[in-house]
Amino acid sequence: MDKLMDILTGFLMGPAFSIGNLIWQFLMGMVTGVMTTSPSAFSQEAWDYVRLVLYPWAQSIGIALLNTWFFIGFIKQNTDLKQNFTFEVFVKLCINVIAANALILGMIRIIHGFFWMASALTGQVLHGSSISFSNADLDVGTWAFFAIFGFIYVLVALICGGMIFLTVYSRYIKILFMVATGPIALSTIAGGQGISNTAIAWVKTFLGYLFEIVAIAIVLTIGSKLIHSINWMTGGALDSYMNGFWGAIQSLITMIILAASVKGTDGMLRRAFAL
């Protein structure tokens, strides 16, 4: 019965309805699959290159820079006329060196923990949620919409779905870049106050890129539920004939707003948490 209904729907509304929904559902399927995949498992070849080639190189540079940043911090404290250089300050600089060394050596294990955390949170947010939709109202309005605006429907599904997928996909490149450069940034902890701002900036940026996927999952879930719950009907006499038309318009608006919301998630997350 369902198969017969799908054939009837495609026949009545033409190829635009089927093609548009197929594109959107395919792209959203890829998006949800990518979102729940850990960056280390998304591309094994890319992760091995970062972990086995780039990271050891950056780790060697970071460890070599520890002494340099320590002496710069030591000189900076000695030449600061507003503050006296005390034994406590020297001990604090030594603790910074030890902390930076421990973070650089154990960074991959720490990062794996954060990867698991972000993937688990995303899976929980998306559990039982669906960001796909279709127009089930077969009436004159539905036929009229897809006969006149069918090409626009397909185009919007392709552009908006593609924007969401590219936003999610590009996040992995950013995360892997942050992993590759992490040891160099974290080595600045050894320099103490002021110099360690580089390490703080790296941590904030890394966490922003990593947990951006959780924010995207929340935006997609809330956005789709919110828009689908809006009642567009006015209760007029034509509503029984135009339900399908308004439903198709609602689908268009859903795709556009979701794409715009996902695109702005990075800025929203950074403003909200000062990342």
KOLLOFI-368763 format. One line per field, with one value per residue (C-alpha): x, y, z; residue number from 1; residue in three letters. Coordinates in pm, 1 decimal. Last residue first. Layout:
BEGIN
X <- (X; ...)
Y <- (Y; ...)
Z <- (Z; ...)
nr <- (NUM; ...)
rest <- (ALA; ...)
END
This chain:
BEGIN
X <- (3551.7; 3345.9; 3084.2; 2777.0; 2973.2; 3175.0; 2870.1; 2669.7; 2958.5; 3000.3; 2625.2; 2569.5; 2587.8; 2369.8; 2101.8; 2110.5; 2078.4; 1796.1; 1615.5; 1635.9; 1531.8; 1239.3; 1120.8; 1104.8; 921.6; 672.9; 604.6; 535.7; 296.9; 125.7; 54.7; -53.0; -304.8; -450.7; -776.7; -893.2; -760.6; -974.4; -1268.3; -1055.6; -918.9; -603.2; -362.7; 7.9; 22.6; 383.0; 494.1; 706.7; 905.9; 987.4; 1065.7; 1299.2; 1474.8; 1511.0; 1669.3; 1887.8; 2005.8; 2079.8; 2279.4; 2467.7; 2551.7; 2684.5; 2893.9; 3033.9; 3169.3; 3497.1; 3545.2; 3482.8; 3687.6; 3982.3; 3943.5; 3927.3; 4227.8; 4429.8; 4347.9; 4454.9; 4781.9; 4850.7; 4762.7; 5047.8; 5286.9; 5091.8; 5125.5; 5377.4; 5624.0; 5588.4; 5225.9; 5369.4; 5435.6; 5061.5; 5061.2; 5343.2; 5196.4; 4850.4; 4946.1; 4853.3; 4551.1; 4420.1; 4458.3; 4267.1; 3986.3; 3966.2; 3956.6; 3687.4; 3472.6; 3469.8; 3233.1; 2965.5; 2957.6; 2978.1; 2678.4; 2466.5; 2548.9; 2475.8; 2135.2; 2054.9; 2174.4; 2024.6; 1692.2; 1660.0; 1724.9; 1474.0; 1202.2; 1283.5; 1243.1; 903.9; 768.7; 488.2; 385.8; 511.9; 296.9; -13.9; -10.3; 21.5; -249.8; -492.2; -456.8; -224.4; -122.4; 174.7; 442.9; 772.4; 1015.4; 1365.0; 1525.4; 1435.9; 1503.9; 1497.5; 1853.8; 1996.2; 2081.5; 2213.0; 2429.2; 2573.1; 2661.2; 2833.4; 3032.2; 3146.4; 3251.4; 3434.1; 3636.3; 3709.4; 3851.4; 4054.7; 4197.6; 4325.1; 4496.2; 4654.2; 4770.0; 4958.4; 5311.5; 5213.8; 4996.2; 5264.9; 5533.3; 5306.3; 5226.9; 5595.2; 5693.9; 5407.9; 5514.7; 5864.9; 5721.9; 5520.7; 5831.1; 6014.6; 5724.6; 5723.2; 6098.5; 6037.5; 6079.1; 5934.9; 5653.3; 5609.6; 5965.2; 5906.9; 6257.4; 6292.1; 5944.5; 6007.1; 6350.0; 6197.7; 5909.2; 6157.3; 6364.8; 6064.8; 5946.2; 6283.6; 6301.5; 5960.0; 6034.8; 6213.3; 5910.4; 5682.3; 5910.4; 5929.7; 5552.2; 5493.9; 5694.0; 5534.6; 5188.9; 5241.4; 5347.1; 5189.7; 4885.9; 4808.0; 4874.3; 4698.2; 4392.9; 4380.6; 4405.3; 4152.3; 3896.7; 3592.0; 3728.7; 3962.4; 3710.1; 3449.4; 3140.2; 2797.8; 2794.5; 2904.4; 2610.5; 2364.9; 2496.5; 2501.2; 2139.0; 2057.7; 2212.4; 2014.4; 1692.0; 1729.6; 1820.0; 1541.2; 1289.1; 1372.3; 1382.7; 1048.9; 866.8; 1025.5; 947.5; 576.5; 317.2; 47.5; 273.9; 520.4; 240.9; 71.4; 397.8; 455.8; 100.6; 143.1; 460.9; 281.7; 0.0)
Y <- (3095.1; 3342.7; 3075.1; 3236.8; 3439.4; 3137.8; 2914.6; 3172.9; 3232.9; 2861.7; 2797.0; 3058.5; 2816.3; 2567.6; 2833.7; 2946.0; 2586.6; 2512.3; 2832.0; 2756.3; 2390.4; 2465.1; 2754.4; 2526.8; 2255.3; 2514.5; 2626.5; 2262.6; 2229.1; 2553.4; 2416.1; 2076.4; 2230.6; 2436.5; 2253.3; 2195.9; 2538.5; 2716.3; 2772.3; 2949.8; 2801.3; 3008.3; 2721.4; 2774.4; 2594.6; 2589.4; 2253.4; 2164.7; 2484.7; 2416.2; 2046.6; 2109.2; 2396.5; 2217.0; 1909.5; 2094.9; 2350.7; 2081.0; 1874.3; 2186.5; 2269.3; 1916.2; 1950.5; 2282.1; 2081.6; 2003.9; 2333.2; 2542.2; 2309.0; 2347.0; 2725.5; 2763.0; 2533.9; 2715.7; 3059.4; 2941.4; 2808.2; 3139.7; 3333.2; 3143.5; 3428.0; 3673.7; 3484.7; 3201.0; 3110.4; 2734.1; 2752.0; 2850.5; 2480.3; 2429.8; 2613.4; 2406.4; 2082.0; 2158.9; 2223.4; 1880.9; 1846.2; 2188.1; 2094.7; 1771.6; 1971.9; 2222.5; 1949.6; 1766.9; 2082.3; 2110.9; 1811.6; 1962.1; 2293.2; 2111.5; 1893.4; 2188.4; 2388.9; 2089.4; 2036.9; 2404.9; 2414.1; 2081.2; 2116.9; 2478.6; 2376.2; 2090.2; 2313.5; 2591.6; 2345.3; 2235.4; 2589.3; 2583.2; 2216.7; 2142.8; 2414.9; 2346.0; 1971.8; 2041.0; 2306.0; 2077.7; 1809.8; 1534.5; 1626.8; 1403.7; 1661.6; 1511.7; 1560.5; 1468.7; 1611.2; 1311.4; 1273.5; 945.7; 993.2; 1311.8; 1476.6; 1151.7; 1080.1; 1431.0; 1390.3; 1057.6; 1199.8; 1502.2; 1288.5; 1031.9; 1303.2; 1467.7; 1139.9; 1088.3; 1438.8; 1351.2; 1037.3; 1233.5; 1512.5; 1295.9; 1405.9; 1767.6; 1797.0; 1651.6; 1885.6; 2188.9; 2094.8; 2040.5; 2373.2; 2554.9; 2399.8; 2538.0; 2884.9; 2864.4; 2760.8; 3068.4; 3295.2; 3143.9; 3202.4; 3570.1; 3809.9; 4139.4; 4291.7; 4643.0; 4659.7; 4361.6; 4279.5; 3967.1; 3836.8; 3880.1; 3717.7; 3408.0; 3400.4; 3416.9; 3150.1; 2920.7; 2990.3; 2879.8; 2579.7; 2459.2; 2528.1; 2195.8; 2013.4; 2194.8; 2136.1; 1763.0; 1747.0; 1929.0; 1665.2; 1382.3; 1533.9; 1574.6; 1220.0; 953.3; 1129.6; 1367.2; 1110.8; 837.1; 1064.9; 1143.4; 775.5; 668.3; 917.8; 965.6; 739.8; 990.0; 1270.8; 1058.3; 980.1; 1093.5; 1404.1; 1220.8; 981.4; 1258.4; 1467.3; 1178.5; 1096.1; 1465.9; 1472.8; 1168.1; 1295.8; 1635.2; 1495.4; 1234.4; 1491.9; 1725.3; 1446.1; 1298.5; 1632.8; 1763.8; 1442.9; 1513.4; 1585.7; 1337.8; 1058.1; 1081.5; 1073.9; 779.1; 582.7; 662.8; 558.7; 227.4; 163.4; 240.9; 0.0)
Z <- (2274.1; 2475.7; 2555.0; 2395.9; 2140.2; 2026.4; 1999.3; 1802.8; 1561.6; 1489.7; 1467.3; 1195.6; 900.8; 1087.9; 1140.0; 775.0; 650.1; 894.3; 795.4; 422.9; 452.0; 683.3; 466.3; 162.5; 356.4; 485.7; 130.2; 39.0; 333.3; 238.6; -109.6; 24.1; 260.7; -24.4; -102.0; 255.7; 348.0; 90.4; 325.7; 580.5; 904.1; 886.2; 836.7; 884.7; 1218.6; 1332.6; 1477.3; 1175.1; 1222.2; 1586.2; 1546.1; 1251.6; 1426.4; 1759.7; 1600.0; 1352.0; 1609.4; 1870.3; 1618.2; 1508.0; 1871.9; 1923.0; 1606.4; 1730.1; 2023.0; 1848.2; 1663.5; 1975.6; 2195.3; 1958.5; 1940.5; 2318.1; 2371.7; 2103.9; 2250.4; 2597.5; 2454.4; 2279.5; 2595.1; 2765.4; 2679.1; 2891.7; 3219.2; 3216.7; 2947.0; 3000.8; 2883.1; 2542.7; 2472.8; 2429.7; 2094.9; 1946.3; 2081.0; 1932.9; 1570.1; 1428.5; 1657.2; 1549.2; 1181.7; 1246.5; 1405.9; 1120.4; 854.9; 1051.4; 1073.6; 694.9; 676.2; 902.4; 714.7; 380.1; 471.9; 585.0; 273.7; 46.6; 206.8; 157.0; -204.6; -319.4; -137.1; -255.6; -616.6; -605.4; -461.5; -709.0; -998.6; -865.0; -839.0; -1096.0; -1127.1; -777.3; -624.7; -833.0; -752.3; -381.5; -387.5; -571.4; -305.0; -192.5; 161.2; 258.6; 187.7; 288.5; 571.1; 685.1; 996.7; 1212.2; 1581.9; 1774.8; 1897.1; 1742.7; 2076.1; 2225.6; 1921.9; 1935.0; 2303.0; 2234.2; 1941.4; 2145.0; 2445.1; 2232.3; 2060.1; 2397.4; 2530.0; 2214.3; 2260.7; 2608.7; 2476.6; 2189.9; 2422.9; 2668.7; 2578.7; 2503.2; 2814.0; 3041.3; 2901.5; 2941.0; 3301.1; 3386.3; 3230.4; 3406.1; 3737.2; 3678.6; 3611.7; 3935.1; 4126.1; 3994.0; 4094.1; 4443.8; 4472.7; 4412.5; 4121.8; 4242.0; 4039.3; 3898.1; 3762.3; 3531.3; 3407.6; 3617.7; 3525.8; 3153.7; 3184.1; 3345.3; 3093.2; 2804.3; 2976.3; 3011.6; 2655.1; 2518.9; 2749.1; 2632.8; 2265.5; 2213.5; 2355.3; 2111.2; 1811.9; 1884.9; 1932.5; 1603.4; 1416.0; 1615.1; 1531.8; 1157.4; 1065.1; 1287.5; 1433.2; 1145.3; 872.1; 1070.3; 1111.4; 739.4; 643.0; 904.9; 779.3; 1002.4; 1277.4; 1445.7; 1394.4; 1578.6; 1374.3; 1497.5; 1280.0; 965.3; 970.6; 1053.2; 763.6; 514.0; 592.8; 567.8; 219.1; 102.8; 259.3; 90.6; -252.2; -245.8; -125.3; -412.2; -672.3; -565.0; -552.4; -872.6; -1068.9; -1111.1; -846.5; -945.7; -1070.6; -783.0; -527.3; -699.5; -702.6; -334.3; -248.5; -432.5; -235.5; 90.4; 0.0)
nr <- (275; 274; 273; 272; 271; 270; 269; 268; 267; 266; 265; 264; 263; 262; 261; 260; 259; 258; 257; 256; 255; 254; 253; 252; 251; 250; 249; 248; 247; 246; 245; 244; 243; 242; 241; 240; 239; 238; 237; 236; 235; 234; 233; 232; 231; 230; 229; 228; 227; 226; 225; 224; 223; 222; 221; 220; 219; 218; 217; 216; 215; 214; 213; 212; 211; 210; 209; 208; 207; 206; 205; 204; 203; 202; 201; 200; 199; 198; 197; 196; 195; 194; 193; 192; 191; 190; 189; 188; 187; 186; 185; 184; 183; 182; 181; 180; 179; 178; 177; 176; 175; 174; 173; 172; 171; 170; 169; 168; 167; 166; 165; 164; 163; 162; 161; 160; 159; 158; 157; 156; 155; 154; 153; 152; 151; 150; 149; 148; 147; 146; 145; 144; 143; 142; 141; 140; 139; 138; 137; 136; 135; 134; 133; 132; 131; 130; 129; 128; 127; 126; 125; 124; 123; 122; 121; 120; 119; 118; 117; 116; 115; 114; 113; 112; 111; 110; 109; 108; 107; 106; 105; 104; 103; 102; 101; 100; 99; 98; 97; 96; 95; 94; 93; 92; 91; 90; 89; 88; 87; 86; 85; 84; 83; 82; 81; 80; 79; 78; 77; 76; 75; 74; 73; 72; 71; 70; 69; 68; 67; 66; 65; 64; 63; 62; 61; 60; 59; 58; 57; 56; 55; 54; 53; 52; 51; 50; 49; 48; 47; 46; 45; 44; 43; 42; 41; 40; 39; 38; 37; 36; 35; 34; 33; 32; 31; 30; 29; 28; 27; 26; 25; 24; 23; 22; 21; 20; 19; 18; 17; 16; 15; 14; 13; 12; 11; 10; 9; 8; 7; 6; 5; 4; 3; 2; 1)
rest <- (LEU; ALA; PHE; ALA; ARG; ARG; LEU; MET; GLY; ASP; THR; GLY; LYS; VAL; SER; ALA; ALA; LEU; ILE; ILE; MET; THR; ILE; LEU; SER; GLN; ILE; ALA; GLY; TRP; PHE; GLY; ASN; MET; TYR; SER; ASP; LEU; ALA; GLY; GLY; THR; MET; TRP; ASN; ILE; SER; HIS; ILE; LEU; LYS; SER; GLY; ILE; THR; LEU; VAL; ILE; ALA; ILE; ALA; VAL; ILE; GLU; PHE; LEU; TYR; GLY; LEU; PHE; THR; LYS; VAL; TRP; ALA; ILE; ALA; THR; ASN; SER; ILE; GLY; GLN; GLY; GLY; ALA; ILE; THR; SER; LEU; ALA; ILE; PRO; GLY; THR; ALA; VAL; MET; PHE; LEU; ILE; LYS; ILE; TYR; ARG; SER; TYR; VAL; THR; LEU; PHE; ILE; MET; GLY; GLY; CYS; ILE; LEU; ALA; VAL; LEU; VAL; TYR; ILE; PHE; GLY; PHE; ILE; ALA; PHE; PHE; ALA; TRP; THR; GLY; VAL; ASP; LEU; ASP; ALA; ASN; SER; PHE; SER; ILE; SER; SER; GLY; HIS; LEU; VAL; GLN; GLY; THR; LEU; ALA; SER; ALA; MET; TRP; PHE; PHE; GLY; HIS; ILE; ILE; ARG; ILE; MET; GLY; LEU; ILE; LEU; ALA; ASN; ALA; ALA; ILE; VAL; ASN; ILE; CYS; LEU; LYS; VAL; PHE; VAL; GLU; PHE; THR; PHE; ASN; GLN; LYS; LEU; ASP; THR; ASN; GLN; LYS; ILE; PHE; GLY; ILE; PHE; PHE; TRP; THR; ASN; LEU; LEU; ALA; ILE; GLY; ILE; SER; GLN; ALA; TRP; PRO; TYR; LEU; VAL; LEU; ARG; VAL; TYR; ASP; TRP; ALA; GLU; GLN; SER; PHE; ALA; SER; PRO; SER; THR; THR; MET; VAL; GLY; THR; VAL; MET; GLY; MET; LEU; PHE; GLN; TRP; ILE; LEU; ASN; GLY; ILE; SER; PHE; ALA; PRO; GLY; MET; LEU; PHE; GLY; THR; LEU; ILE; ASP; MET; LEU; LYS; ASP; MET)
END
